[in-house]
Amino acid sequence: MRKPRMVFISVWMLALVLFAGCSDTKRLAQKENASSSVQESDLAVQEREEDMEENIFVEKPETETASLEPGPAVLLYQGQASIRVVTDEGKVIYIDPYAGDSYDLSADLILVTHSHFDHSQIDKVKNRNEDCKIITYREAIRNGEHHVFDLGYVTVEAVEAGYNSLHDVSDCVGYVLTFSNGKSIYVAGDTSKTDQMAHMNEMEIDYAFFCCDGVYNMGVEEAAECAELVGAKHNIPYHMTTTTTGRQFDWELAEQFDVDNCLIVEDGEQIIIE
């Protein structure tokens, strides 16, 4: 009887060992599951934090873009004294419409320096926005004073022009245009040297256009004197011919404009006002 009893005890002890092993295995599995759950939870939190960081990163450029300075205007020189400017806001300005063919863009502003035919062909600007504003020497000079027009996207300041037999100072103006990015251009119109030019260096003009034809206007030598007085960063010769046909530009005369910071812009050429 002893052997069967020993066998029974051995079987019972083996079962106990197996049960304990299964229990340990179950506890180990539970620990692994719990550890896995914690890892998955930590991973989910990490992914959410990364998503938040990505969202923050995406939002930053929008904030930076909103605070950027306005961009530069684009100027097209059409020949003679005719200029078209498109501002960073998309506003279109025509100055002394006459030469060239680029009048298709709808105008927001038309500027006329004086009444001579090669500066005042407003009818060439057939496309005009509903609130298009026209400023001529009549509006620019009132009660003997030169006026300033703040249009938001540009400030237009009328300045003296004339001082010769065909251009009276009371019927002619030049214009200084300052854009929303702070850059400026000066168009002298038809003029000789004016009294005001001696003080215009205070305006810190970026681009200045000086007439150079020398026929009832200043020639290249006097224009160079005026450029020195005005002190612009870039000096551009324009209005270099009196012909009514053919090209409204004279390259040989432009090269005679002997002044520091000279910039020759051909008819049909665009420059960035920056």
Secondary structure, 3 states (H helix, E strand, C coil): CHHHHHHHHHHHHHHHHHHHHHHHHHHHHHHHHHHHHHHHHHHHHHHHHHHHHHHHHHHHHHHHHHCCCCCCEEEEEEECCEEEEECCCCCEEEECCCCCCCCCCCEEEEECCCCCCCCCCHHHCCCEEEEEEEECHHHHEECCEECEEECCCEEEEEEECCCECCECCCCCEEEEEEECCCCEEEECCCCCCCCHHHHHHHHCCCEEEEECECCCCCEHHHHHHHHHHHCCCEEEEECCCCCCCCCCCCHHHHHCCCCCCECCCCCCEEEEEC
